[in-house]
Amino acid sequence: MILYNVTVNIDADVEKDWIDWMKETHIPEVMDTGFFTDYRMMKMLSQGEDDTGTTYAIQYMAETLGHLETYLDTVAPKIQKKSIIRYGTKMAAFRTVLEEV
């Protein structure tokens, strides 16, 4: 099992809109690609003193690394662009890939 983790820090003034958009639009669009079997959206409870906004981790589970790589190569840029257009500098994201052991 491969876990594709997207960590996002979102500004407080758009946080509610972002959560709603993630749950109603973005995550369903990602899941509808068929590359992932499940997901979780988690809110980080402990943050550094210098952190602004709130940090979330969206975790998508893929059966194989090949599924994830195909998603990243063919679909992800278009989907990610929608986030950038909608939230711009109000959000910062980084991605990690983990393998279940």
C-alpha positions in Angstrom: 0.0 0.0 0.0 1.3 3.5 -0.9 0.3 6.6 1.0 0.3 9.9 -0.9 0.3 12.6 1.7 -0.5 16.2 0.8 0.3 18.6 3.7 -1.4 22.0 3.3 -1.2 25.1 5.4 -4.2 27.3 4.8 -4.8 30.9 5.8 -7.5 31.4 8.5 -9.5 33.8 6.3 -10.2 31.1 3.7 -10.0 28.0 5.9 -13.8 27.3 6.0 -14.2 27.8 2.3 -11.1 25.5 1.6 -12.4 22.7 3.9 -15.8 22.8 2.2 -14.2 22.9 -1.3 -11.9 20.0 -0.4 -14.7 17.8 0.9 -17.3 18.7 -1.8 -15.1 19.2 -4.9 -11.4 18.5 -4.7 -11.2 15.1 -2.9 -14.1 13.7 -4.8 -12.4 14.7 -8.1 -9.2 13.0 -7.0 -11.0 9.8 -5.8 -13.0 9.7 -9.1 -9.8 9.2 -11.0 -9.7 5.6 -9.8 -6.1 5.7 -8.8 -6.8 5.6 -5.0 -8.7 3.2 -2.8 -9.3 5.5 0.2 -8.4 8.8 1.8 -8.3 10.7 5.1 -8.3 14.4 5.8 -6.6 15.2 9.1 -6.1 18.5 11.0 -2.7 19.0 12.6 -3.2 19.8 16.3 0.3 20.8 17.2 2.0 23.4 15.1 5.2 25.5 15.5 5.2 28.9 17.1 5.9 30.6 13.8 3.2 28.8 11.9 0.4 30.9 10.6 -2.9 29.5 9.4 -3.9 25.8 10.1 -2.2 22.7 8.7 -4.0 19.7 7.3 -2.8 16.4 5.9 -4.8 14.8 3.1 -3.8 11.1 2.8 -4.7 9.1 -0.3 -4.1 5.4 -0.4 -3.0 3.7 -3.7 -2.6 0.0 -4.2 0.8 0.3 -6.0 3.5 2.9 -6.7 2.6 2.5 -10.4 -1.0 3.8 -9.7 0.4 6.8 -7.9 3.0 7.5 -10.6 0.3 7.3 -13.3 -1.9 9.7 -11.4 1.0 12.2 -10.8 2.0 12.1 -14.5 -1.4 12.3 -16.1 -4.0 13.9 -13.8 -2.3 15.6 -10.8 -1.1 18.8 -12.6 -4.6 19.7 -13.8 -6.2 19.0 -10.5 -3.4 20.8 -8.5 -3.7 23.9 -10.8 -7.4 24.3 -9.7 -6.2 24.7 -6.1 -3.5 27.2 -7.0 -6.0 29.3 -9.0 -8.6 29.2 -6.2 -6.3 29.9 -3.2 -3.0 31.2 -4.6 -0.8 32.5 -1.8 -3.4 31.7 0.8 -2.2 28.1 0.9 1.2 26.3 0.8 1.4 22.6 0.1 4.1 19.9 0.0 3.7 16.2 -0.9 5.3 13.0 0.4 5.0 9.4 -0.6 5.2 6.6 1.9 5.1 2.9 1.6 3.4 0.6 4.2 5.8 -1.9 5.8 
